[in-house]
Amino acid sequence: MLFTKDTDSSAETILEEYPSRQLHESGYRILKHGHSGDALPKAYRLERVANHEGEKRQTVSTTIEKKDLWFVAWLKGLAMNLMQDFGDALGVDFSKMTSPTLVRKFIKRPACLKLVGDQLHVILDPFDHDTALRDWIRHVNEQQLQIPWLGNLVLQISIAQEPALAPHNSAEIKRRVFAKSAPQKAA
């Protein structure tokens, strides 16, 4: 049962419009909660001058900087859309996943970074469903993508056969990872 104030449209028209409205609401929820869409920079800048004592400041004016706000909002929307395209590229099993789920499942992964000549190698630790990435990784590597902000290093991605740190007992991991961060207690 749907409630509406629309008295002019037929029931069939309203039923056809409702799913697209629901997709809009779902998209907003994903942008807000999954990509922190509501966490944006201030839309104004305070301009202040020193008062006659020289210590306290007096607000002279505020200026709205909407372009900064719009740019960050646009970037978050772009990231959301790119993640959906990424899910589509992985195939039907992943195309219906939300972008935060795709980030959690495929992007936020342990990896090792290595510089090899003019290439940046990103070697992901193996994980569940990593086989879904193989074709996508091959496609990315074939493009020889250069990363401008890293001196045009060429990105190369792979998945390791074994995790970078082979499983050890907890004490061994703590000893290796935290060896130089705190003084050892006497045994």
C-alpha positions as CSV (number, residue, x, y, z in Angstrom):
1,M,0.0,0.0,0.0
2,L,1.3,3.4,-1.0
3,F,0.1,6.8,0.3
4,T,0.4,9.8,-1.9
5,K,-0.9,13.3,-2.3
6,D,-1.0,12.9,-6.1
7,T,-4.7,12.8,-7.0
8,D,-4.1,13.4,-10.7
9,S,-2.0,10.3,-11.7
10,S,-3.4,6.9,-12.2
11,A,-2.4,4.1,-9.8
12,E,-0.4,2.4,-12.6
13,T,1.6,5.6,-13.2
14,I,2.4,6.0,-9.5
15,L,3.4,2.3,-9.3
16,E,5.8,2.9,-12.3
17,E,7.3,6.0,-10.7
18,Y,7.8,4.6,-7.2
19,P,10.8,2.3,-8.0
20,S,12.8,5.1,-9.5
21,R,12.1,7.2,-6.5
22,Q,13.3,4.4,-4.2
23,L,16.5,4.1,-6.2
24,H,17.0,7.9,-5.7
25,E,16.6,7.4,-1.9
26,S,18.9,4.4,-1.9
27,G,21.6,6.4,-3.8
28,Y,21.3,9.2,-1.3
29,R,21.7,6.8,1.6
30,I,24.8,5.2,0.0
31,L,26.3,8.7,-0.7
32,K,25.6,10.0,2.8
33,H,26.5,6.9,4.9
34,G,28.9,5.0,2.7
35,H,30.9,8.0,1.3
36,S,30.3,10.5,4.1
37,G,28.4,12.7,1.7
38,D,27.3,15.0,4.5
39,A,30.9,15.7,5.7
40,L,31.8,18.6,3.5
41,P,34.1,21.6,4.0
42,K,32.7,24.8,5.4
43,A,30.8,26.8,2.8
44,Y,32.2,30.1,4.1
45,R,35.5,31.7,5.1
46,L,35.8,34.1,8.0
47,E,37.8,37.2,7.2
48,R,39.2,38.7,10.4
49,V,41.4,41.6,11.4
50,A,43.2,42.4,14.7
51,N,41.3,44.7,17.0
52,H,42.8,47.8,18.6
53,E,44.5,45.6,21.3
54,G,46.2,43.5,18.6
55,E,45.3,40.2,20.3
56,K,41.7,39.5,19.8
57,R,40.2,39.3,16.3
58,Q,37.2,41.0,15.0
59,T,35.1,39.3,12.2
60,V,35.0,41.7,9.3
61,S,32.9,39.5,6.9
62,T,32.1,36.1,5.7
63,T,32.3,34.9,2.1
64,I,30.5,31.9,0.7
65,E,32.9,29.6,-1.1
66,K,30.3,27.4,-2.8
67,K,32.7,26.2,-5.5
68,D,34.8,24.4,-2.9
69,L,31.7,22.8,-1.4
70,W,30.4,21.7,-4.8
71,F,33.8,20.3,-5.9
72,V,34.0,18.0,-2.8
73,A,30.4,16.9,-3.2
74,W,31.1,16.2,-6.9
75,L,34.2,14.2,-6.1
76,K,32.2,12.0,-3.6
77,G,29.5,11.4,-6.2
78,L,32.2,10.6,-8.8
79,A,33.8,8.1,-6.4
80,M,30.5,6.5,-5.8
81,N,29.8,6.2,-9.6
82,L,33.3,4.9,-10.3
83,M,32.9,2.2,-7.6
84,Q,29.6,1.1,-9.2
85,D,31.3,0.9,-12.6
86,F,34.0,-1.2,-10.9
87,G,31.4,-3.6,-9.6
88,D,29.8,-3.8,-13.1
89,A,33.3,-4.6,-14.6
90,L,33.7,-7.5,-12.1
91,G,30.6,-9.2,-13.4
92,V,27.0,-9.9,-12.5
93,D,27.9,-11.4,-9.1
94,F,29.2,-8.0,-8.0
95,S,27.3,-5.5,-10.1
96,K,24.4,-5.2,-7.5
97,M,26.8,-4.5,-4.6
98,T,26.8,-1.0,-3.1
99,S,29.9,1.0,-3.5
100,P,30.8,0.8,0.2
101,T,30.6,-3.0,0.0
102,L,32.8,-3.0,-3.0
103,V,35.4,-0.8,-1.2
104,R,35.3,-3.0,1.8
105,K,35.6,-6.3,-0.2
106,F,38.1,-5.3,-2.8
107,I,39.8,-1.9,-2.2
108,K,40.6,-1.8,1.5
109,R,43.0,-4.8,1.4
110,P,46.4,-5.5,2.9
111,A,49.1,-5.1,0.3
112,C,52.8,-4.6,-0.2
113,L,54.1,-1.7,-2.3
114,K,57.3,-2.1,-4.2
115,L,59.2,0.2,-6.6
116,V,60.6,-1.7,-9.5
117,G,62.4,0.6,-12.0
118,D,59.7,3.1,-13.1
119,Q,56.8,0.9,-11.9
120,L,54.8,0.9,-8.6
121,H,53.9,-2.7,-7.8
122,V,50.8,-3.1,-5.6
123,I,50.8,-6.7,-4.4
124,L,47.6,-7.6,-2.7
125,D,47.4,-10.3,-0.1
126,P,45.2,-13.2,-1.2
127,F,41.5,-13.0,0.0
128,D,38.1,-14.5,-0.6
129,H,36.8,-13.7,-4.1
130,D,40.2,-12.4,-5.3
131,T,39.7,-14.5,-8.5
132,A,37.0,-12.0,-9.5
133,L,39.7,-9.3,-9.7
134,R,42.1,-11.2,-12.1
135,D,40.5,-10.0,-15.4
136,W,40.2,-6.5,-14.1
137,I,43.8,-6.5,-12.9
138,R,45.0,-7.8,-16.2
139,H,43.1,-5.0,-18.0
140,V,44.5,-2.3,-15.7
141,N,48.1,-3.6,-16.1
142,E,47.8,-3.7,-19.9
143,Q,46.9,0.0,-19.9
144,Q,50.3,0.9,-18.3
145,L,48.6,3.6,-16.2
146,Q,50.9,6.4,-15.1
147,I,50.4,8.0,-11.7
148,P,51.2,11.7,-12.3
149,W,51.5,12.7,-8.6
150,L,54.1,9.9,-8.1
151,G,56.4,11.1,-10.9
152,N,54.5,9.1,-13.6
153,L,55.3,5.7,-12.0
154,V,53.4,3.0,-13.9
155,L,50.9,1.1,-11.8
156,Q,51.1,-2.7,-11.7
157,I,48.8,-4.7,-9.6
158,S,49.0,-8.4,-8.6
159,I,47.7,-10.8,-6.0
160,A,50.3,-12.7,-4.0
161,Q,50.2,-16.5,-3.7
162,E,50.6,-16.2,0.1
163,P,50.0,-13.3,2.6
164,A,53.1,-11.1,3.0
165,L,53.4,-12.1,6.6
166,A,52.9,-15.8,6.9
167,P,50.7,-16.7,9.9
168,H,52.7,-16.8,13.1
169,N,51.6,-17.1,16.6
170,S,50.5,-13.9,18.3
171,A,53.7,-13.5,20.4
172,E,55.8,-13.8,17.3
173,I,53.8,-11.2,15.4
174,K,54.0,-8.8,18.3
175,R,57.8,-9.3,18.7
176,R,58.4,-8.7,15.0
177,V,56.0,-5.7,14.5
178,F,56.5,-3.9,17.8
179,A,60.2,-4.8,18.4
180,K,61.4,-1.2,18.3
181,S,58.4,0.6,19.5
182,A,58.6,-0.1,23.2
183,P,61.1,-1.4,25.7
184,Q,60.9,-5.1,26.2
185,K,59.9,-6.3,29.6
186,A,62.2,-8.5,31.5
187,A,61.2,-12.2,31.4
